[in-house]
Amino acid sequence: NLILLLPALLAVNVTTISILLTKIYDLKKEFPNVSFKGPILAMKHSITEQIILVLLATLTLILREGKAMNIFASESGQNFLSVVLIMLAISAIQIVLDTANALFKFLNTEDEIKNA
């Protein structure tokens, strides 16, 4: 189920970032001297982080389900991999929450700029 959840969270993140980029593009037309390089770079990093999380979760699940690796075949090894999977899921959710918070802050800032 985690392999389905992580790409879904990635899709939510990409959609939210698309909304932010659209707003940035609109603001860039109104305020051409304002640089948005920092936020755009942070958005790229966010997507990269989530792709890495999906890959790590896939690798962890392979190690957890595969019995070829004796180091993870024990109960403590399985528990360790379960904790790793939980940490990856929490990290993915945190990235989406950060992006959503950025969207709300950005929309509030946009309103303040237009009302000033």
Residue pairs with C-beta under 8 A, 6 or more apart in sequence:
2 57
2 61
2 85
2 88
2 89
3 54
3 57
3 58
3 61
5 89
5 92
6 50
6 53
6 54
6 57
6 88
6 89
6 92
7 54
9 50
9 92
9 93
9 95
9 96
10 47
10 50
10 51
10 54
10 92
12 96
13 46
13 47
13 50
13 95
13 96
13 99
14 47
16 96
16 99
16 100
16 103
17 43
17 46
17 47
17 99
19 103
20 39
20 43
20 99
20 102
20 103
20 106
21 40
21 43
23 106
23 107
23 110
24 36
24 39
24 40
24 106
27 34
27 36
27 110
27 113
28 34
28 36
31 113
39 102
39 106
42 102
43 99
46 95
46 98
46 99
49 91
49 95
50 92
50 95
53 88
53 91
53 92
53 95
54 92
56 84
56 88
57 85
57 88
57 89
60 81
60 84
60 85
60 88
61 85
63 69
63 72
63 81
64 72
64 78
64 81
64 82
64 85
67 73
71 77
72 78
72 80
72 81
